[in-house]
Amino acid sequence: MAQLSCQNLTLGYEGKQILSGLSFDVNSGDYLCIVGENGSGKSTLMKTVLGLKKPMKGKVVFGDGLASNEIGYLPQQTVVQRDFPASVNEIVISGNQGRCGLRPFYNKQEKQLAYDNMERLGISDLKNRCYRELSGGQQQRVLLARALCATQKMLLLDEPVAGLDPKVTSEMYNLIDSLNKRDKITVIMISHDIEAAVKYASHILHIGNDIFFGTKNQYVNSRFGRERGMI
């Protein structure tokens, strides 16, 4: 059974339809890149998967042992969020909130998970630093560590390299690729970078006036690939 199945979705906001008839499955271990023009509904789709928005029609179904609260999410940052006056440790450990329930504190295991994920992403030395003092690349690693505290199964990433310089962008892509291939975490990532999507993804969803869903190779050999000179 698919880990995530989107079935005949119609998406929109304020009563305005922006996307309809969208169906696709994501299996455990897939790396799906969602591409398309601005305003095509990419972020709306991600928020629908997360349950932050309701579809106008259709449904999102979770399977293969994945619960809706076991998804790690790295959203696009606003200017205000980049200036958040909290420590790195406080932000990372907050990724455990979904499993705390009504408990008003983090237990020993959750504190250890936060530290382990900071180690995993090479930011444990920043543990006590103020988040807003960090570089853009460091901030994204902090947010990714936070997302990993929420899941060992699926990550949803909304433009995770936006605003980063080429070197840091490459490091972030390699890090995400490692989480997918080495740690077997399913990745769903919104990206404007078609070249990177084709390099790293196993599957591509192109949304807009026309919809494409398939493997990376199918995308490269489709008219979408031909229009971009991929073949």
C-alpha positions in Angstrom: 0.0 0.0 0.0 1.2 3.5 -0.8 2.6 5.6 2.1 0.6 8.6 0.7 -2.2 8.6 -1.8 -3.8 11.8 -3.2 -7.0 10.8 -4.9 -8.8 13.1 -7.4 -7.9 16.3 -5.5 -9.3 19.7 -6.3 -7.4 22.4 -4.5 -8.0 26.1 -4.1 -8.4 28.9 -1.6 -11.1 31.5 -0.8 -13.4 29.5 -3.0 -11.2 29.8 -6.1 -10.1 26.6 -7.7 -6.5 26.4 -8.8 -6.0 22.7 -9.5 -8.3 19.8 -10.2 -8.2 16.1 -10.9 -4.9 15.5 -9.2 -4.1 11.9 -8.3 -0.7 10.3 -7.4 0.9 7.8 -5.0 4.1 8.1 -3.0 5.7 4.9 -1.7 8.1 4.4 1.2 11.6 5.6 0.2 10.5 7.6 -2.8 12.0 11.1 -3.5 9.3 13.2 -5.1 10.0 16.7 -6.5 7.0 18.9 -7.1 7.6 21.5 -9.8 5.6 24.0 -11.7 5.1 27.8 -12.1 4.4 30.2 -9.3 0.7 30.1 -8.3 0.2 26.6 -9.7 -0.7 25.2 -6.3 2.5 23.5 -5.1 2.4 25.0 -1.5 -1.4 24.5 -1.4 -0.9 20.9 -2.2 1.7 20.5 0.5 -0.5 22.2 3.1 -3.4 19.9 2.1 -1.2 16.8 2.6 -0.3 18.1 6.1 -4.0 18.7 6.9 -3.5 22.5 7.2 -5.9 23.0 4.3 -9.0 21.0 3.3 -9.3 19.9 -0.4 -12.3 21.2 -2.2 -12.8 17.7 -3.6 -11.0 14.4 -3.3 -9.0 13.0 -0.3 -5.5 12.3 1.1 -5.0 8.8 2.4 -2.1 7.6 4.5 -0.9 4.0 4.5 2.1 1.7 5.0 2.1 2.5 8.7 2.3 6.3 8.3 0.1 8.4 10.5 -0.7 12.0 9.6 1.2 13.3 12.7 4.4 11.4 11.7 5.4 13.8 8.9 8.3 16.3 9.3 7.7 19.6 7.6 10.2 22.3 6.6 8.2 25.3 5.4 9.4 28.4 3.6 10.7 30.9 6.0 9.4 34.5 6.4 11.7 37.4 7.3 10.1 37.4 10.8 10.8 33.7 11.3 14.5 34.2 10.3 14.8 36.7 13.2 13.3 34.3 15.8 15.0 34.9 19.2 15.3 31.3 20.4 18.2 29.0 20.9 19.0 26.3 18.3 18.3 23.6 20.9 14.8 25.1 21.7 13.9 25.1 18.1 15.1 21.6 17.3 13.5 20.0 20.4 10.2 21.6 19.5 9.9 19.1 16.7 8.9 16.6 19.4 5.7 18.5 20.3 3.5 16.2 18.2 4.3 13.2 20.5 4.1 15.2 23.8 0.3 15.3 23.9 -0.8 17.2 27.0 2.6 16.6 28.7 4.1 20.1 29.4 7.8 19.0 29.2 10.2 17.0 27.0 11.3 13.7 28.4 14.8 12.2 28.3 14.3 10.4 25.1 13.0 13.5 23.3 16.0 15.5 24.5 18.3 12.8 23.3 16.5 12.7 19.9 17.0 16.4 19.5 20.7 16.2 20.2 21.1 13.2 17.9 19.5 15.1 15.1 21.8 18.1 15.7 24.7 15.7 15.5 23.3 14.1 12.4 23.2 17.5 10.6 26.5 18.8 12.0 25.1 21.6 14.1 25.5 20.3 17.7 28.2 22.9 18.2 25.5 25.5 17.6 23.2 24.1 20.3 23.2 27.2 22.5 23.5 29.8 19.8 20.6 32.2 19.1 18.8 31.1 15.9 18.7 34.6 14.4 22.5 35.0 14.6 23.0 32.0 12.2 23.6 32.0 8.5 20.9 31.0 6.1 22.4 27.6 5.6 22.8 27.0 9.3 19.1 28.0 9.9 17.9 25.5 7.3 19.9 22.7 9.0 18.3 23.7 12.3 14.8 23.5 10.8 15.6 20.2 9.1 16.8 18.8 12.4 13.5 20.0 13.9 11.6 18.2 11.2 13.5 15.0 11.8 12.4 15.1 15.4 8.9 14.7 14.2 9.5 11.8 11.8 11.6 8.9 10.7 9.3 8.2 7.8 8.5 11.2 5.6 9.8 14.8 5.1 7.9 17.5 3.3 10.2 20.3 2.2 9.0 23.6 0.7 11.8 25.2 -1.3 14.5 24.2 1.2 17.4 25.9 -0.7 15.6 29.2 -1.4 18.0 32.1 -0.9 21.1 30.0 -0.3 24.3 30.4 -2.1 25.4 27.7 -4.6 27.9 26.0 -2.2 25.3 25.8 0.6 22.6 24.8 -1.8 24.7 21.8 -3.0 25.4 20.8 0.6 21.7 20.9 1.5 20.8 18.9 -1.6 23.4 16.3 -0.7 22.2 16.2 2.9 18.5 15.6 1.8 19.7 12.9 -0.6 21.5 11.1 2.1 18.5 11.2 4.4 16.5 9.6 1.6 19.0 7.0 0.4 20.9 6.2 3.6 18.1 6.6 6.2 15.3 5.5 3.9 13.2 8.6 4.7 10.6 9.5 2.0 11.1 13.0 0.7 8.5 15.2 -0.9 10.1 18.5 -2.0 8.8 21.6 -3.8 11.5 23.0 -6.1 11.9 25.6 -8.8 15.2 23.9 -9.7 14.3 21.4 -12.5 17.9 20.4 -13.0 18.3 19.5 -9.3 14.9 17.7 -9.4 16.1 15.5 -12.3 19.4 14.9 -10.6 18.1 13.8 -7.2 14.4 12.8 -7.4 13.0 9.3 -8.1 9.7 10.8 -9.2 8.5 14.2 -10.4 5.1 15.8 -10.2 4.6 18.8 -12.5 1.5 20.8 -11.9 0.0 23.7 -13.8 -2.2 23.9 -16.8 -1.1 20.3 -17.5 -0.2 17.7 -14.9 2.5 15.1 -15.1 3.4 12.4 -12.6 5.9 9.7 -13.1 9.5 8.6 -12.7 12.4 10.9 -13.3 13.2 9.0 -16.6 9.6 9.3 -17.7 9.7 13.0 -17.1 13.0 13.5 -19.0 11.5 11.7 -22.0 8.1 13.5 -21.8 7.3 16.7 -23.7 8.1 18.6 -20.4 11.7 17.2 -20.7 11.9 17.9 -24.4 10.8 21.5 -23.9 13.6 22.0 -21.4 16.2 20.4 -23.7 16.8 17.4 -21.5 16.8 15.0 -24.4 
